[in-house]
Amino acid sequence: MAQLNLGAIKDLGGIGGFTFSSGGITANGTLNVQDIEITGNVSGSSSYLLPSPSGHQDEYISTNGSSFTWGTLSSASGVRSMQVWTNNGTWYRPSGVKTIMVTVTGAGGGASGYGEGGGAGGTAQRQLDVSNISSVNVSVGNPGGGTSYSGCGGGGNSSSFGSYCNASGGIGANCSQNRAGGYGGNGSGGSLNVYGGGGYGHCSHHSYANISRAASYWGGSQPNSHNQNTYAYNHQSHAAWGSGGSGAQFSSRGAGGRHGVVVVHEFYG
């Protein structure tokens, strides 16, 4: 078979056609193609080239603005899981989770035995993109203890989720001012930062005002009784996380505050 060697094929005007060089073909002018059938591979630097579909069944193409990649389709969406800490620990990102909502509450302050209640811990809430975060240290504040008569109740400690958000504890009764309830802590670092409720102050020496219930973000403090002086103290655990301790009457022992808490809601996508 004879071989025909050409350097170019052009139209009569010398404008259109093709030029051949070292095995390459260059179109002279605009190349209009109605139908094209390819039996080999297409390669090059054209912005219209897509990655090969081989081995990517049921996947989709995404772009970062400069290149294309294949991604896996998933039917999962919404809340995946929730974790709750009432003691110190570490949060580890579960598989498939990219976003979390963190709620951090400090511990409550302790009450006194003269009717004054402790302040509740503050709260911070924040949404975080954790695509590039694998773990975070979790710190949960211990509560302040209750005290008798007009003593200063213990202060609640702070809770935190790493360096992302923090919530201070409530102040103990009679600590910021004599015969006064403790004031609440506050949140920081969150998109939402909330003060804890303040404790009730002293009314009279035989006060029945042990109704002091310094509420936290999660709810109120211990139950009270008209004639049982240590009722709140005896039921210290029956209170919401971060609430302040309820005061007692007749110079009895006030209740301690409640532990702080860290809650993490975990979301797909």
C-alpha angles and dihedrals in degrees: 000000000000119000122225114206117197133176094196146353113214138169122249092270091053092234108098130042134067138299121208123210130162093338093313127116122212122191114225104221126342116346112213114193123183099183131009131184120195123197097174137040126302115219139160141093100288115136088226095064116106127200117267114275092214111126094005103102114163092008129119135222119244132175137211091204096271107046143019126244136177119246133193120246116232132187092202118109140146126027114002101178147328131230127197127197124196091163134038116285146125130278115220121194110246120225113278095016117127103158133040137184112217124199116188124186127184124224124269126252124245126257131228133232096248098072099276120128132209124248123255125245120260125244135224124190126191141166115224135192102224099178089119098030118090102175142002131196114244121207122189120195123236117229128249116253125242122250138204129253112339100340124133111265119227119268121241118243127236127262124210146178103218111289092318100087140354138191123200123220128251122266119250122249117273091012103104093035136358115266090008132120119245119261124236129261124240139227125242135187093028131114082233119038118183133187119228118237122269125244125250118260131230118281107177140342091262093037122172085192094110083122088107106136111168101195124211128202087279100049146277137324137253127325120260137215134210096222108015106087097196098036095115091044091051090053100042094138093056095087141089120270111275096012121140122250119265117241125239132224135235092032095297127143118290122222124260122243124257129261120264122248140210119207124187122192111198124208136193117237 
